[in-house]
Amino acid sequence: MELVAIEILNGIVLGVIYALVAAGLTLIFGMLDIPNFAHGSFYALGAYVAYTAMTHANFPLALVAAPLAVGTLGLIVDALFIRRLARAGHTYQILFTLGIVLIVQEAIVLIWGADPTSVDVPAALSGGIALGPISFPYYRLFLVAVAAVLIAAVWLGLERTKLGAIIRAGIEDSEMVEAIGYDIQRLFTLVFALGVALAAIAGALILPIRGGQPAMGNELNAISFVVVVIGGLGSYAGAVVGGILVGLVQSLMTLILPSASEVAIFAAMVLVLLLRPQGLFGTR
């Protein structure tokens, strides 16, 4: 029973990381209709930027530097390339983002080397809290709290602010929003940057637990698309719930059949698609 409790807690930790990455992908793919197959690469890049910041400075700086640096890169990529390729159709956007995957992976090898990297948990967050007969690391509780705050903040920004209302209106009818004086393409570029920044900070948060390696974004890329499909294309709440659900399924499967823990994720996606093709919270 104690082992099940530990795996449930670990599943929640893994789930909020998936939710954070998938929330960013939902903004880009589900809302902006950009098939960003490089999303996992931005997650990996965030981890390595955080690694540099933690090696030369401290952990708080890493949590700021990763989303800022990668978000700025996202601004440049969207403004100079992806927006222009939108006129040619999704095929060219897909090919371009697949190219980014290779570029980022090789850039990581050139800058940081091919060997895996690791960092220690910040000293202030070392140790654990006693939960009955088990102990759970403080850092993992911190990770869940930070991810929850970020997810809630982005949701509030989209649903409860004027800027969020303009963005949502632009997604529905961009011509109408531009007609009343807003540069909707610039706003969409900001949303793209926000999406990749969420992936980057997820990479920074997971770094002390799993470390980093050049291809770490590939697995997350596939899982984040699975989460978005399960939650429902374009549904922010669906991305969050789907991420936690996938994390729990993967973690609990390690108790039953460890070798099938990743297969279970895709099996869950197939089941959802068969029963509810639009996803748990989707409408299309």
HELIX and SHEET records of a PDB file:
HELIX    1   1 GLU A    2  LEU A   25  1                                  24    
HELIX    2   2 THR A   26  MET A   31  3                                   6    
HELIX    3   3 HIS A   39  HIS A   56  1                                  18    
HELIX    4   4 PHE A   59  VAL A   77  1                                  19    
HELIX    5   5 ASP A   78  ILE A   82  3                                   5    
HELIX    6   6 ARG A   83  LEU A   85  1                                   3    
HELIX    7   7 ALA A   86  ALA A   88  5                                   3    
HELIX    8   8 HIS A   90  TRP A  112  1                                  23    
HELIX    9   9 ALA A  123  LEU A  125  5                                   3    
HELIX   10  10 TYR A  138  ARG A  160  1                                  23    
HELIX   11  11 LYS A  162  GLU A  172  1                                  11    
HELIX   12  12 SER A  174  ALA A  179  1                                   6    
HELIX   13  13 ILE A  184  ARG A  210  1                                  27    
HELIX   14  14 MET A  216  GLY A  231  1                                  16    
HELIX   15  15 TYR A  236  ILE A  256  1                                  21    
HELIX   16  16 PRO A  258  ALA A  260  5                                   3    
HELIX   17  17 SER A  261  LEU A  275  1                                  15    
SHEET    1   A 2 GLY A 128  LEU A 131  0                                        
SHEET    2   A 2 ILE A 134  PRO A 137 -1                                        
END                                                                             
